[in-house]
Amino acid sequence: MIDPETLMQYMLSLRHAGVTNRDVLNAMERVPRHLFVTGHFRDRAYQDVPLPIASGQTISQPSVVGRMTQALEVGKRHKVLEIGTGTGFQAAILSHLARRVYTMERHRILARSATRLFQEIDLVNVTVISGDGTLGLPEQAPFDRILLTAAAEDPPSILLAQLRVGGIMVLPVGQTDAVQSLIKIEKTQDGLEYTELDKVRFVPLVQGMAND
């Protein structure tokens, strides 16, 4: 259970970092971040910092999660695909905004852990898939929104093909972990419109399944 003072400071830090959308803020307030942070890092769950999780991955800092979610412009009728479940924090936030969330994770141990946690907190509109996120989920396409929580060298054409016309994809793009840009892509009848949002640092998008 989070104490009110910690929660208040957490929400203030999000607003100061540019998370202003009321629905996104409400969703982030409803998701207890400490449940998605493991081990002795749990004490730092409500600080605006990225933290290590299992399999050499990270849980993104809350303000980055908030700004990415805000840029995605998720509506109540939307079907969303997330690539890179991690511990499930981002997917849990999306679950309060979208009709349906599919989230893919190449590390089986993370996928199993996220599935159990979603069951424990009764998030019934999230489906975790243990699979290669670079291939997307063609059997459920097209998606209204697609979010990547790992950095690609270029926006993946396979995933863009699974995005509905009128849809939005948000992802970090960069060839190294030191130089990455957060990009918003809007798919229109006339093509793709790109907007650069922020400088970020994410783990790389990797093909195939992990050996765990």
C-alpha positions as semicolon CSV with decimal commas, in nm:
position;residue;x (nm);y (nm);z (nm)
1;M;0,000;0,000;0,000
2;I;0,138;0,339;-0,100
3;D;0,112;0,621;0,152
4;P;-0,073;0,939;0,043
5;E;0,233;1,166;0,066
6;T;0,439;0,939;-0,161
7;L;0,152;0,918;-0,408
8;M;0,111;1,295;-0,411
9;Q;0,481;1,351;-0,481
10;Y;0,472;1,083;-0,751
11;M;0,182;1,249;-0,931
12;L;0,343;1,594;-0,899
13;S;0,664;1,465;-1,053
14;L;0,465;1,331;-1,349
15;R;0,294;1,665;-1,407
16;H;0,622;1,855;-1,380
17;A;0,772;1,621;-1,640
18;G;0,500;1,706;-1,892
19;V;0,238;1,438;-1,830
20;T;-0,075;1,652;-1,843
21;N;-0,345;1,431;-1,995
22;R;-0,606;1,368;-1,724
23;D;-0,691;1,014;-1,838
24;V;-0,324;0,914;-1,845
25;L;-0,264;1,062;-1,500
26;N;-0,569;0,881;-1,362
27;A;-0,449;0,552;-1,510
28;M;-0,102;0,596;-1,363
29;E;-0,249;0,680;-1,024
30;R;-0,454;0,359;-1,032
31;V;-0,157;0,132;-1,113
32;P;0,053;0,049;-0,802
33;R;0,404;0,072;-0,949
34;H;0,568;-0,102;-0,651
35;L;0,402;-0,428;-0,758
36;F;0,599;-0,411;-1,084
37;V;0,938;-0,345;-0,923
38;T;1,130;-0,639;-0,784
39;G;1,363;-0,699;-0,489
40;H;1,531;-0,422;-0,296
41;F;1,453;-0,170;-0,572
42;R;1,088;-0,171;-0,462
43;D;1,163;0,108;-0,214
44;R;1,244;0,332;-0,512
45;A;0,934;0,241;-0,713
46;Y;0,783;0,591;-0,701
47;Q;1,100;0,780;-0,783
48;D;1,123;0,910;-1,139
49;V;1,406;0,679;-1,240
50;P;1,441;0,361;-1,448
51;L;1,511;0,050;-1,240
52;P;1,660;-0,293;-1,315
53;I;1,433;-0,594;-1,347
54;A;1,497;-0,960;-1,428
55;S;1,668;-1,082;-1,748
56;G;1,890;-0,775;-1,772
57;Q;1,598;-0,548;-1,861
58;T;1,465;-0,228;-1,704
59;I;1,134;-0,077;-1,601
60;S;1,118;0,270;-1,754
61;Q;1,098;0,581;-1,540
62;P;0,738;0,686;-1,476
63;S;0,761;1,019;-1,657
64;V;0,878;0,850;-1,978
65;V;0,597;0,593;-1,949
66;G;0,352;0,878;-1,902
67;R;0,476;1,080;-2,199
68;M;0,477;0,774;-2,426
69;T;0,124;0,684;-2,320
70;Q;0,011;1,042;-2,370
71;A;0,158;1,050;-2,722
72;L;-0,021;0,726;-2,809
73;E;-0,363;0,897;-2,764
74;V;-0,537;0,578;-2,654
75;G;-0,916;0,567;-2,664
76;K;-1,165;0,341;-2,489
77;R;-1,244;0,144;-2,807
78;H;-0,884;0,091;-2,914
79;K;-0,697;-0,236;-2,951
80;V;-0,333;-0,186;-2,855
81;L;-0,019;-0,389;-2,921
82;E;0,280;-0,341;-2,691
83;I;0,622;-0,483;-2,776
84;G;0,830;-0,545;-2,464
85;T;0,617;-0,637;-2,163
86;G;0,890;-0,630;-1,901
87;T;0,718;-0,659;-1,564
88;G;0,393;-0,530;-1,715
89;F;0,379;-0,174;-1,581
90;Q;0,317;-0,005;-1,916
91;A;0,058;-0,264;-2,021
92;A;-0,125;-0,220;-1,690
93;I;-0,156;0,154;-1,755
94;L;-0,275;0,092;-2,110
95;S;-0,538;-0,150;-1,977
96;H;-0,716;0,139;-1,803
97;L;-0,732;0,337;-2,126
98;A;-0,795;0,083;-2,404
99;R;-1,053;-0,183;-2,486
100;R;-0,791;-0,455;-2,531
101;V;-0,413;-0,479;-2,482
102;Y;-0,186;-0,742;-2,632
103;T;0,168;-0,732;-2,498
104;M;0,461;-0,938;-2,629
105;E;0,775;-1,039;-2,440
106;R;1,075;-1,238;-2,569
107;H;1,188;-1,333;-2,216
108;R;0,964;-1,618;-2,103
109;I;1,037;-1,558;-1,734
110;L;0,913;-1,200;-1,764
111;A;0,605;-1,304;-1,962
112;R;0,510;-1,563;-1,698
113;S;0,563;-1,318;-1,414
114;A;0,355;-1,045;-1,582
115;T;0,074;-1,292;-1,654
116;R;0,059;-1,394;-1,287
117;L;0,061;-1,033;-1,170
118;F;-0,219;-0,931;-1,407
119;Q;-0,425;-1,221;-1,273
120;E;-0,356;-1,116;-0,913
121;I;-0,469;-0,757;-0,972
122;D;-0,759;-0,867;-1,194
123;L;-0,664;-0,699;-1,522
124;V;-0,884;-0,899;-1,756
125;N;-0,832;-0,703;-2,080
126;V;-0,456;-0,771;-2,109
127;T;-0,314;-1,072;-2,294
128;V;0,056;-1,154;-2,254
129;I;0,222;-1,336;-2,544
130;S;0,561;-1,499;-2,507
131;G;0,702;-1,437;-2,852
132;D;0,925;-1,244;-3,091
133;G;0,790;-0,891;-3,083
134;T;0,970;-0,791;-3,402
135;L;0,715;-1,007;-3,586
136;G;0,420;-0,845;-3,417
137;L;0,091;-1,031;-3,385
138;P;-0,054;-1,061;-3,736
139;E;-0,342;-1,284;-3,627
140;Q;-0,483;-0,993;-3,421
141;A;-0,397;-0,714;-3,665
142;P;-0,478;-0,445;-3,748
143;F;-0,415;-0,252;-3,428
144;D;-0,534;0,098;-3,346
145;R;-0,219;0,173;-3,150
146;I;0,127;0,012;-3,127
147;L;0,386;0,092;-2,859
148;L;0,746;-0,029;-2,845
149;T;0,941;-0,021;-2,520
150;A;1,269;-0,117;-2,688
151;A;1,469;0,085;-2,939
152;A;1,473;-0,010;-3,306
153;E;1,728;0,117;-3,556
154;D;1,437;0,212;-3,783
155;P;1,059;0,186;-3,742
156;P;0,989;-0,183;-3,816
157;S;0,797;-0,223;-4,144
158;I;0,639;-0,548;-4,019
159;L;0,479;-0,365;-3,728
160;L;0,378;-0,064;-3,936
161;A;0,193;-0,303;-4,168
162;Q;-0,009;-0,420;-3,865
163;L;-0,113;-0,064;-3,777
164;R;-0,458;0,046;-3,889
165;V;-0,493;0,350;-4,114
166;G;-0,563;0,631;-3,872
167;G;-0,352;0,453;-3,610
168;I;-0,052;0,571;-3,409
169;M;0,277;0,402;-3,325
170;V;0,514;0,535;-3,058
171;L;0,866;0,397;-3,029
172;P;1,227;0,485;-2,946
173;V;1,456;0,487;-3,250
174;G;1,835;0,487;-3,245
175;Q;2,140;0,289;-3,344
176;T;2,304;0,306;-3,001
177;D;2,178;0,319;-2,644
178;A;2,336;0,665;-2,611
179;V;2,152;0,838;-2,897
180;Q;1,782;0,758;-2,924
181;S;1,474;0,961;-3,014
182;L;1,117;0,895;-2,914
183;I;0,911;0,900;-3,234
184;K;0,537;0,924;-3,297
185;I;0,417;0,783;-3,630
186;E;0,066;0,851;-3,758
187;K;-0,054;0,627;-4,040
188;T;-0,274;0,819;-4,284
189;Q;-0,435;0,743;-4,616
190;D;-0,149;0,934;-4,779
191;G;0,137;0,767;-4,590
192;L;0,325;0,804;-4,263
193;E;0,367;1,124;-4,063
194;Y;0,661;1,137;-3,819
195;T;0,698;1,354;-3,509
196;E;1,009;1,354;-3,288
197;L;0,905;1,386;-2,924
198;D;1,202;1,350;-2,692
199;K;1,548;1,210;-2,632
200;V;1,535;0,877;-2,449
201;R;1,739;0,568;-2,364
202;F;1,591;0,218;-2,395
203;V;1,723;-0,136;-2,426
204;P;1,754;-0,245;-2,792
205;L;1,482;-0,425;-2,983
206;V;1,611;-0,781;-3,036
207;Q;1,485;-1,045;-3,277
208;G;1,401;-1,398;-3,165
209;M;1,328;-1,551;-2,827
210;A;1,562;-1,519;-2,529
211;N;1,718;-1,828;-2,375
212;D;1,539;-1,812;-2,040
